[in-house]
Amino acid sequence: MPTPHLTETAPTPAAHADAGPAEQRGLDVGLLVLRLAVGLTVAAHGSQKLFGAFGGGGIDGTAQFFGQAGYPSPKAMAVVAGLTETLGGLGLALGLLAPLAGAAVFGTMLNALAVKWGGGFFAPAGIEYELLLVVAAMAITLTGPGRLAADSLLPLPRPHRLAHGAGALLLGAVLAGVVLLLRS
């Protein structure tokens, strides 16, 4: 009796590349929604740090927080964090240089996780919010921004490669680690 062949039920990476128009549209719209939610949320936090928008502390208030958290040159760190969150968040929302934008958000949120670690899981002292942003930035960086992104208009290599996202996340993790090593 011949051995029965197993039929493949899970989609393969090639199947995603060959996805029909409806499936591809669904992926693209889903990634757009995720990028907008994560990117605009992080950009708003960055504008709190840079400009005091949305009830934020601005550079001086953020610098005070960074000083209390043990970071050297707290004012410079406040500017770096504000710019990274604002530009990284806007880059994610637009899908512009998405692997680098995702890495910026990922690295910044790794630092936020480290600062809040030990406060439990749930807000206000916990890490649930930061962890969610880390994982969402990671997912977008690994999957790519989808076709409804500014990256689709740029002369970038196509299609998005897992290696691009993984390399960007590695860069974000290394830079976050360097910043954390500076903290006393």
Backbone torsions as a table, in degrees:
resi	resn	phi	psi	omega
1	MET	NA	129.4	-179.3
2	PRO	-68.7	151.0	178.5
3	THR	-72.7	130.4	179.6
4	PRO	-68.9	141.9	178.0
5	HIS	-89.6	136.9	177.2
6	LEU	-80.2	134.9	176.5
7	THR	-88.3	142.8	-178.5
8	GLU	-81.7	122.6	180.0
9	THR	-107.7	-25.8	-179.7
10	ALA	-85.2	139.0	178.6
11	PRO	-67.6	142.1	177.4
12	THR	-95.0	164.9	176.6
13	PRO	-55.6	-36.5	178.5
14	ALA	-64.8	-32.7	179.1
15	ALA	-65.1	-35.2	177.2
16	HIS	-66.6	-38.9	179.5
17	ALA	-65.4	-31.3	-179.8
18	ASP	-98.7	16.7	-178.1
19	ALA	-59.3	145.1	178.1
20	GLY	-67.0	168.1	-177.2
21	PRO	-56.9	-40.6	-178.4
22	ALA	-66.8	-43.0	179.5
23	GLU	-65.5	-42.7	-179.7
24	GLN	-64.9	-40.7	177.4
25	ARG	-60.9	-41.3	178.5
26	GLY	-61.6	-43.5	177.4
27	LEU	-63.3	-45.5	-178.1
28	ASP	-63.9	-43.7	179.7
29	VAL	-67.6	-41.5	177.7
30	GLY	-61.0	-44.1	177.2
31	LEU	-65.3	-37.3	177.2
32	LEU	-61.3	-47.1	-180.0
33	VAL	-60.7	-45.9	179.5
34	LEU	-63.8	-44.4	179.4
35	ARG	-60.9	-44.5	-179.6
36	LEU	-63.5	-45.8	-178.6
37	ALA	-63.4	-50.2	-177.9
38	VAL	-69.7	-48.7	-175.7
39	GLY	-62.6	-46.3	-178.7
40	LEU	-70.4	-32.9	176.0
41	THR	-63.6	-47.8	-179.2
42	VAL	-67.7	-40.2	178.2
43	ALA	-62.1	-38.2	177.3
44	ALA	-62.9	-40.7	176.9
45	HIS	-64.0	-39.3	176.8
46	GLY	-63.5	-39.4	179.8
47	SER	-70.2	-26.1	171.9
48	GLN	-62.3	-43.0	-178.9
49	LYS	-70.3	-43.2	-175.5
50	LEU	-78.2	-43.9	-168.6
51	PHE	-118.9	-3.9	-175.3
52	GLY	73.8	15.1	179.7
53	ALA	-65.9	156.9	175.1
54	PHE	54.6	36.0	177.8
55	GLY	78.7	14.0	-179.1
56	GLY	-77.1	171.5	-176.1
57	GLY	-84.7	-6.6	-175.2
58	GLY	66.4	-172.5	-177.8
59	ILE	-61.5	-45.8	-175.7
60	ASP	-65.7	-45.7	178.7
61	GLY	-64.7	-39.7	178.8
62	THR	-68.5	-38.6	177.4
63	ALA	-62.1	-39.4	177.7
64	GLN	-61.2	-43.8	177.7
65	PHE	-61.3	-46.4	-179.0
66	PHE	-62.8	-37.9	176.7
67	GLY	-62.6	-44.3	178.7
68	GLN	-66.2	-29.0	-179.9
69	ALA	-83.0	-2.0	174.6
70	GLY	93.2	12.6	178.6
71	TYR	-83.0	139.3	175.1
72	PRO	-74.4	160.3	179.1
73	SER	43.8	62.7	-172.6
74	PRO	-57.9	-34.0	-179.7
75	LYS	-67.9	-43.2	177.3
76	ALA	-63.6	-39.4	179.1
77	MET	-65.9	-35.6	177.7
78	ALA	-64.3	-41.3	178.4
79	VAL	-65.9	-45.7	179.9
80	VAL	-61.1	-47.3	-179.9
81	ALA	-63.1	-43.5	180.0
82	GLY	-63.4	-44.8	178.7
83	LEU	-66.2	-42.0	-178.9
84	THR	-63.3	-44.7	179.5
85	GLU	-68.0	-44.0	-177.6
86	THR	-66.4	-52.0	-177.6
87	LEU	-71.9	-40.9	177.2
88	GLY	-63.2	-42.6	179.2
89	GLY	-64.8	-44.1	177.7
90	LEU	-65.6	-38.3	176.8
91	GLY	-60.8	-42.4	177.0
92	LEU	-64.4	-47.1	-177.8
93	ALA	-58.3	-42.0	-179.1
94	LEU	-81.5	-17.7	-172.8
95	GLY	72.1	34.1	-177.8
96	LEU	-102.9	120.4	-174.9
97	LEU	49.0	48.9	-169.3
98	ALA	-53.5	-42.7	178.7
99	PRO	-61.5	-40.2	179.4
100	LEU	-72.0	-39.3	176.8
101	ALA	-62.9	-43.4	177.4
102	GLY	-62.8	-39.8	178.3
103	ALA	-64.8	-37.3	178.8
104	ALA	-63.7	-46.6	179.1
105	VAL	-66.0	-44.1	178.9
106	PHE	-56.8	-51.3	-177.9
107	GLY	-64.6	-42.0	179.3
108	THR	-63.8	-42.4	-179.2
109	MET	-72.6	-26.3	172.6
110	LEU	-62.6	-41.2	176.2
111	ASN	-63.0	-43.3	179.2
112	ALA	-62.1	-39.6	176.8
113	LEU	-60.8	-44.4	-178.6
114	ALA	-63.2	-39.5	-179.3
115	VAL	-67.3	-40.3	-176.2
116	LYS	-89.4	-5.9	-176.9
117	TRP	-57.1	138.3	179.1
118	GLY	98.9	-7.1	179.8
119	GLY	-92.8	11.7	-177.6
120	GLY	91.2	-173.6	-177.5
121	PHE	-93.7	-41.5	-171.5
122	PHE	-89.6	149.5	178.2
123	ALA	-63.2	155.1	11.2
124	PRO	-87.9	-22.1	-176.7
125	ALA	-91.2	-11.7	-174.0
126	GLY	-82.3	-176.6	-171.6
127	ILE	-107.5	5.7	-173.0
128	GLU	-57.3	-42.1	-178.0
129	TYR	-65.6	-50.7	-179.2
130	GLU	-63.0	-40.8	179.3
131	LEU	-62.5	-41.7	178.4
132	LEU	-61.9	-42.7	178.7
133	LEU	-67.1	-38.4	177.1
134	VAL	-60.0	-49.1	-176.7
135	VAL	-67.5	-40.4	179.0
136	ALA	-65.1	-43.8	177.8
137	ALA	-62.7	-39.0	177.7
138	MET	-62.3	-46.0	-178.5
139	ALA	-62.3	-45.2	179.9
140	ILE	-64.8	-41.6	-178.8
141	THR	-64.3	-38.1	-179.4
142	LEU	-76.2	-35.5	-177.0
143	THR	-85.3	-25.7	-173.1
144	GLY	94.3	166.0	-172.3
145	PRO	-81.0	-8.9	-173.9
146	GLY	85.7	176.8	-176.8
147	ARG	-81.0	-16.9	179.0
148	LEU	-91.5	59.7	-174.7
149	ALA	-142.7	153.1	177.8
150	ALA	-60.8	-29.5	178.5
151	ASP	-58.3	-28.9	-179.2
152	SER	-68.8	-15.4	179.1
153	LEU	-94.1	-10.4	-177.2
154	LEU	-94.5	153.5	178.0
155	PRO	-79.2	65.8	179.7
156	LEU	-102.3	159.2	176.0
157	PRO	-58.3	139.3	178.1
158	ARG	-119.5	152.0	-18.0
159	PRO	-77.8	175.9	177.5
160	HIS	-57.2	134.7	179.6
161	ARG	-108.2	142.9	176.8
162	LEU	-56.0	-36.1	-179.7
163	ALA	-61.9	-36.1	177.3
164	HIS	-61.8	-48.3	-179.3
165	GLY	-65.4	-44.1	-179.9
166	ALA	-63.9	-41.3	177.8
167	GLY	-63.5	-41.1	178.3
168	ALA	-64.3	-42.2	178.4
169	LEU	-64.7	-38.3	176.7
170	LEU	-61.5	-44.2	177.1
171	LEU	-59.7	-46.3	178.8
172	GLY	-61.4	-40.8	-179.9
173	ALA	-68.0	-41.6	179.4
174	VAL	-63.6	-47.0	179.8
175	LEU	-64.5	-38.9	176.5
176	ALA	-63.2	-40.8	178.8
177	GLY	-63.0	-41.2	178.4
178	VAL	-61.5	-45.5	179.7
179	VAL	-63.1	-41.5	179.8
180	LEU	-66.4	-32.3	176.8
181	LEU	-67.3	-25.5	177.9
182	LEU	-74.6	-19.9	-176.5
183	ARG	-74.2	136.9	179.1
184	SER	-95.3	NA	NA
